Amino acid sequence: MSAYRDGDKVVVMVPSRLSKAEEEQWIATILERLEERERRRRPSDAALESRAHELSRRYLDGRADPVSVRWVANQRTRWGSCTPDDGTIRLSTRLRGMPSWVVDYVLIHELAHLLIPGHGADFWQLVGNYPKADRARGYLEGVAAAAHLPLEADAPDEEPAHDDGMHHGDGLHGDGFPHEVAG
């Protein structure tokens, strides 16, 4: 027995030998499990903010203290953004359903920007406190490549060639597209 989403529909496969009552019972059980799994993979804004504070404590000595952390649907070409001046972090809803260690990486990346706006060695050293940083970055690069998004990822020890107050090409903030930074 299994279930999967096909667009806005759920396809449930059960053995034909089940009685109608057994089939209905299994379908209800499978749908509940699918809903619970999807709920766990789509944390609320409050859960996301709570996770950001936990990650800051664990990997950044609690120094990054976001005022607001929330999901946004308008980031089609970036995974996350932050505004250091007001302490806000926004993550793309495209991250929902991705492994939690990938979402954690994006949170760590944005938390690090609350402390260091650029992408210099000191920034990457902070991000590197997260043990799955390289793995998560590779995962996101793979997702971007599969979606045919342009990739222009700088190596962690390189500064982007732009000095216009925008983050460019770090493989996280738009895979080559601008990233909002106030200042």
C-alpha positions as CSV (number, residue, x, y, z in Angstrom):
1,M,0.0,0.0,0.0
2,S,1.3,3.4,-0.8
3,A,0.2,7.0,-1.6
4,Y,1.6,9.9,-3.4
5,R,0.6,13.3,-4.7
6,D,-0.1,13.9,-8.3
7,G,-0.6,17.6,-8.6
8,D,-3.6,18.5,-6.3
9,K,-4.7,14.8,-6.1
10,V,-3.6,12.0,-3.8
11,V,-3.2,8.6,-5.5
12,V,-3.6,5.7,-3.1
13,M,-2.7,2.2,-4.2
14,V,-4.1,-0.7,-2.2
15,P,-4.3,-4.5,-3.0
16,S,-7.4,-5.5,-4.9
17,R,-8.0,-8.4,-2.5
18,L,-9.2,-6.0,0.3
19,S,-12.9,-5.7,1.0
20,K,-14.6,-2.3,0.5
21,A,-14.6,-1.7,4.2
22,E,-10.9,-2.6,4.6
23,E,-10.1,-0.5,1.6
24,E,-11.8,2.5,3.1
25,Q,-10.1,2.0,6.4
26,W,-6.6,1.7,4.8
27,I,-7.2,4.7,2.6
28,A,-8.2,6.8,5.7
29,T,-5.1,5.6,7.6
30,I,-2.8,6.3,4.6
31,L,-4.2,9.7,4.1
32,E,-3.8,10.6,7.8
33,R,-0.2,9.4,7.6
34,L,0.5,11.5,4.5
35,E,-1.1,14.6,6.0
36,E,1.0,14.2,9.2
37,R,4.2,13.7,7.2
38,E,3.4,16.8,5.1
39,R,2.6,18.8,8.2
40,R,5.9,17.9,9.8
41,R,7.7,19.0,6.6
42,R,5.9,22.3,6.4
43,P,6.6,24.1,9.7
44,S,4.7,27.2,10.6
45,D,6.4,30.7,10.8
46,A,6.4,30.3,14.6
47,A,8.2,26.9,14.3
48,L,10.6,28.3,11.8
49,E,11.5,31.3,14.1
50,S,11.9,28.9,17.0
51,R,14.2,26.8,15.0
52,A,16.3,29.8,13.9
53,H,16.8,30.8,17.6
54,E,17.8,27.2,18.4
55,L,20.3,27.1,15.5
56,S,21.7,30.5,16.5
57,R,22.3,29.2,20.1
58,R,23.8,26.0,18.8
59,Y,26.1,27.2,16.0
60,L,26.5,31.0,16.4
61,D,26.8,31.3,20.2
62,G,23.3,32.9,20.2
63,R,24.7,36.1,18.7
64,A,22.2,36.2,15.8
65,D,18.9,37.2,17.2
66,P,16.3,37.6,14.4
67,V,13.2,39.8,15.1
68,S,11.2,37.9,12.6
69,V,11.6,34.6,10.6
70,R,8.9,33.6,8.1
71,W,8.0,31.8,5.0
72,V,7.4,33.8,1.8
73,A,6.0,32.7,-1.5
74,N,7.5,35.6,-3.6
75,Q,11.1,34.3,-3.7
76,R,11.2,32.4,-6.9
77,T,14.9,32.8,-7.6
78,R,16.4,32.6,-4.1
79,W,16.2,30.3,-1.1
80,G,16.3,33.0,1.5
81,S,16.9,36.6,2.3
82,C,17.5,38.8,5.3
83,T,17.5,42.5,6.2
84,P,20.2,43.0,8.9
85,D,19.0,46.5,9.8
86,D,15.6,45.2,11.1
87,G,16.6,41.6,11.9
88,T,14.1,39.9,9.5
89,I,14.7,36.6,7.7
90,R,12.5,35.2,5.0
91,L,12.7,31.7,3.5
92,S,11.3,30.7,0.2
93,T,8.3,28.3,0.5
94,R,10.2,26.3,-2.2
95,L,12.2,24.9,0.7
96,R,9.1,23.3,2.3
97,G,9.3,19.6,2.0
98,M,13.1,19.6,1.6
99,P,15.2,17.8,4.3
100,S,15.3,19.6,7.6
101,W,19.1,19.8,7.4
102,V,18.8,21.8,4.2
103,V,16.3,24.2,5.7
104,D,18.6,24.5,8.7
105,Y,21.5,25.4,6.4
106,V,19.5,28.2,4.8
107,L,18.5,29.5,8.3
108,I,22.2,29.4,9.4
109,H,23.2,31.2,6.2
110,E,20.7,34.0,6.8
111,L,21.4,34.1,10.6
112,A,25.1,34.6,9.7
113,H,24.1,37.6,7.5
114,L,22.5,39.2,10.6
115,L,26.1,39.3,11.9
116,I,28.1,39.7,8.7
117,P,26.3,41.1,5.6
118,G,28.9,40.1,3.0
119,H,30.3,36.8,1.9
120,G,33.9,37.1,3.1
121,A,36.0,34.5,4.9
122,D,34.6,35.5,8.3
123,F,31.0,34.9,7.0
124,W,31.9,31.5,5.6
125,Q,33.6,30.6,8.8
126,L,30.4,31.3,10.7
127,V,28.3,29.2,8.2
128,G,30.9,26.5,8.5
129,N,30.0,26.0,12.1
130,Y,27.0,24.1,10.8
131,P,28.3,20.5,10.1
132,K,26.1,19.9,7.1
133,A,26.8,23.2,5.4
134,D,28.7,21.8,2.4
135,R,26.3,18.9,2.0
136,A,23.2,21.2,2.1
137,R,24.9,23.7,-0.3
138,G,25.5,20.9,-2.8
139,Y,21.9,19.7,-2.4
140,L,20.6,23.2,-3.2
141,E,22.9,23.5,-6.1
142,G,21.5,20.2,-7.4
143,V,17.9,21.4,-7.0
144,A,18.8,24.6,-8.8
145,A,20.5,22.7,-11.7
146,A,17.6,20.4,-12.0
147,A,15.2,23.4,-12.2
148,H,17.5,24.9,-14.9
149,L,18.2,28.0,-12.7
150,P,21.5,29.7,-13.6
151,L,24.3,28.8,-11.2
152,E,27.0,31.3,-10.4
153,A,28.1,30.0,-7.1
154,D,31.2,31.7,-5.6
155,A,33.6,29.5,-3.6
156,P,33.2,30.2,0.1
157,D,36.5,31.9,0.3
158,E,35.8,34.3,-2.6
159,E,34.1,37.6,-2.4
160,P,31.6,38.3,-5.1
161,A,32.8,40.7,-7.8
162,H,30.0,43.2,-6.9
163,D,30.1,45.9,-4.3
164,D,26.7,47.4,-4.7
165,G,25.1,46.3,-1.4
166,M,23.5,43.3,-2.9
167,H,24.6,39.6,-2.5
168,H,25.3,37.9,-5.8
169,G,25.9,34.4,-6.9
170,D,26.5,32.6,-3.6
171,G,24.3,29.7,-4.6
172,L,21.8,30.6,-2.0
173,H,20.5,34.0,-2.7
174,G,19.1,33.4,-6.1
175,D,21.7,31.3,-7.8
176,G,23.1,34.3,-9.4
177,F,20.3,36.8,-8.6
178,P,20.4,39.7,-6.2
179,H,19.9,39.2,-2.4
180,E,18.4,42.0,-0.3
181,V,20.6,43.5,2.3
182,A,19.7,46.8,3.9
183,G,22.6,49.2,4.6
